[in-house]
Amino acid sequence: MKKLGILAFLLAVMMIITSIAVAEYTPDDYGWRYSGSTLKKGHGGKNSPHLKQYVANVQGDIWASGDGDCRGVDGIYGNNTVGGVKSYQRVHNLTADGETGKWTKNPLYHVFKDCGHWDYPGKYD
């Protein structure tokens, strides 16, 4: 009987750990930081300041994670950002398509949700 109680306890602990480990965020959660839609090559640049900020946050967060490098935070989703995102995706066993969609945003947001926005050139002009 004691073994059954220990087994039930271990099973409960495993379920709690699993539910924490697979926490999934929605666009309502991460939209303020990365936008609710997929970010991809061509975004940022001369587009809206909001889109540029989303791209800058992805670039900075990937660099800070140590799992990829977008070669600077400039708010432009170009070839360097695509390469940095692909590196990050490979490290996290995601499809390395270079786009920042739901599955890429979730692990990033988990780590950086309490951080401020990254600065990019011209942000305060």
N, C-alpha and C positions, 0 to 999 in steps of 0.2 A: 504494500500500500504506500509505503514511504517513497519507493522508487517511482510510482505513478505520480505522486505529488511533485517530485523533483522534475520529472519529465514535463508535466503540465506547466510548471513554473518556467522552465527553459523554453518551452514552446511560446509562452506568452512574451517572454523577453525577446525572442527571435522575431515575433510578429511586430513588436514595437520598434525594434531596430530597423526592420525592413520597411516599415511605413515611413520612418524618418529618412532613410537613405534614398527612397524613391519619391520624395516630395516633388511635386510638379507644380510649377507656377503657370499662371495664365497671362494673357496680354493685359488683363486688369491689374495684375501684380507688377509686371516688368515694363509695361507700356510707357511709364514716365521716364524710364531710363534708356530703353532700346527701341521704342515704338512697338505698336501692336502688330505691325506687318513685317514681312521678311525684308531685311536690308541686303542689298547686293550691289555689284559693280555699277557705278554711275550715280549712286546716291551721294548726297552731300554736295560739296562744291558750291555752285551757284544756286542750289535749291534753297528751300526755306531754312532759316536759322534753326528751327526745331529738328529738321532732318539732319542737318550738319552736326547738331549736338548729339543726336542718337549715334551717328557714326563715330564721333569722337569718343563717346563712352565705350563703344565696342572696342575701338583701337586701344584706348588706355587700359581697359580692363583685361584685354588679352595680353598686353605687355606686362601688366602687373601680376598676372597669374603665373608668368614664367613659362607658359606652355605654347607661346607663339609670339611673334614680333611683327607688327604692322609697319615698322620703320618710322615711327613718330605718330603724333596725334595731330592730324590736320583737318579732320572732318570730311575728308574726301575718300569715298570707297573706290579706290583704284586697285591697280595690280598688287601693290604692297599689302594692302588690307586683305585682298583675296588670299594672298600667300600666307599671311599671319593667321587668318581664320582657318585655312586648311590645316595648318600645323596644329592649331588648338584642337580642331575637330579630330585629327588623327590621335592625339594624345588621349582624348576622351572617348575613343572608339565610336565616333560619330561618322556619318557619311561626309567625306571631305569634298564638299562641293563649293566651298568658299563663300557661301551665302550664310547670313546670320538669321536663321529662322528659329522656331520654337525650341527645337532640340539643342541648339547651340546657346540660346539665351538662358535656358533653365540652369545649367551648371554655372554659367557666368553670374547670373543674378543671385544664385545661392550664396556666392562668396562676396559679391560687391553691392548687395542691395542697400547696405547702410552707408555707402560712400557717396561723396558729392560728385558733381559733374566735372568732367575733364575740360580744361581750357584748350582752345585751338586758336591758331593765328586769325586775327580779325574778330574774335568773339566780342570784344568790347568796343569795336569801332562804330 
